[in-house]
Amino acid sequence: MSKVNSASLRIKRKARTRKRIHGTQQRPRLSVFRSDRHIYAQVIDDTAGKTLVSVHTFKKGGDERANVGRCSEIGKELATKCKEKNINQVVFDKNGYAYHGRIQALADGARENGLQF
């Protein structure tokens, strides 16, 4: 019998949604990764296989955690960087995570600064 834990269930959910979600040059994919301490977000063009914009809370030697308030700021920063590169619309890939807490704060922050998804 295989051991089932929350991480393996998240990977299954991620695979199910990635079958349907695909980023293009006109509408790239906004992928979010959440660790225990930090959050990472990147905008990816899947057709070219390139990351266009990325932001995160990780700083070498820093002790800052990614709480809901900080994730909202990261979303706003991401939207600002996307505007600089003329990216207005994205496809949101929450990577198998539930849409609440830090993931929702990042998405709401990005929407506040004009990113559409």
N, C-alpha and C positions, 0 to 999 in steps of 0.2 A: 504494500500500500504506500502511496506517495503522501508526503507531508504537504498539507495545504496551509499556506499562511497568507497574510494580507499582501505581501509583496508579490507572490506568484499570481494572486487574483488580479492585482493591478496590471501585471504584465499581460494577462489574458484580455482584460478590458482594453488596454492600449492597442493590442494587435487587432481587436475587433473594429475599433474606430479608425485605425490607420489604413484599413482596407478601403474605407470610404473617403477619408480626408486626404487631399493632395494639394500642395501649394504650387501655384503657377507664378509666372513673372508679374502678371497683372494683379493677382491676388495670392500673395505668399502665405505660408502657414506660420502661425504664431505658436510655438511649442514652449511649454512651461515644465520645468523640473523643480520639484520641491524636495529638499533634504530636511533633516531634522533641524538644522540650524540656518540654512540659507535657501534662497530661491534664485533660479536662473531662468531667463526668458530669451528666446531668439526667434527671429523672423527668417524663415528658410524658403528659398526657391527650390522646390523638389525637382523640377525639370532640369535645371542646371546643376543641382546638387551643391548649392552654395548658401552659406549663411550671410544674409544681408545686413542684419542688425542684431546685436546681442547686448544684454544688460544683466547684472547680477548684484547680489549683496556681498559676495565674498571679496574680502580684501586681505592680503597676506599680512599676518600679524595683527589684524583687527579682531575685536571681540564683539562686533555688532551682530545681533540676531535679526532674522527676517520676521518681524511681527506684522500684524495686519496693517498698521500705519506705514511701516517701511515698505511693504509690498505695494501699497497704493502709490507711494512715491516712485517705486521702480516702474510701475505701469505708466505713470505720467512721463517719466524719463524715456521709456521705450517709444511712446507715441511721439515725443518730440524728435527723437532720432529718426523715426520713420518718416516724419514730415520733411526732414532735411533731405531724405533720399527719395522724395515724392511717392511714398507708399501711403495710401489712404485707406485701403481695404485689406483685411487679412481674413484667413480662416483660422478659427481658434481651436487649438489642439491642447486639451487639458491633460493629456498624457495618462488617462486612466484614473485621475484623481477626482474626488467629489467636488462639485462646484459650490464650495462654501469656504469661509475663512480666508486664508491667504490667497488662494487661487482666485476667488471672487473679488477680493480687494485689488489684485493686480489687473484683472479684467476691467473693473469699474474705473480704476485710475487711467487706464489706456483709453477707455471710452470718453472720459471727461476731457481729455486733451485732443479729441477729434478722430481717433482711430475707429474705423467702422468694422464690425463683425457681428 
